[in-house]
Amino acid sequence: MDTKEIITRLDELSQIYSMGMHHYINAAICLENEMLVKFFEQLAFERMHFVEDLQREIRTIKGPVVKLEIDDNITDWQNACSFQRLEDTFFITNNFGWIDQKAICFSHQLLKGELSIGVSDIIEDQLLKMKSGCIALDYLLACMDY
């Protein structure tokens, strides 16, 4: 996969994270529980910072990158789930971590390729935050009977 396609995939990843950010902002606005509001705001800011960092790193990519192989499962998911469908599923199920799980899956697929160290570091750092955020979110929602 050439540099242009890698940049396209990274832009798609940014869009998925941006969507998650918007969902957490909307959830924070709609909720009355102050603890969840603050937690969702924190998750939204994490995603915003990730998107900014990733976009800044994408602008530095020049020349060919050796290879990036995307598993068929992730492209099938991508083709089957338009962003509109992602939004519908999020609001219908109230499953706040659903988009995060998809972003984690997509991130892991991208890390299988040979990315620049800067891009890999940014994605790996965000994955750690996402996974811990998902665990914390599940715990909070279970404690509050959501």
Secondary structure as GFF3:
##gff-version 3
##sequence-region A 1 146
A	DSSP	alpha_helix	3	30	.	.	.	ID=ss1
A	DSSP	alpha_helix	34	58	.	.	.	ID=ss2
A	DSSP	alpha_helix	72	80	.	.	.	ID=ss3
A	DSSP	alpha_helix	83	93	.	.	.	ID=ss4
A	DSSP	alpha_helix	98	111	.	.	.	ID=ss5
A	DSSP	alpha_helix	117	143	.	.	.	ID=ss6
###
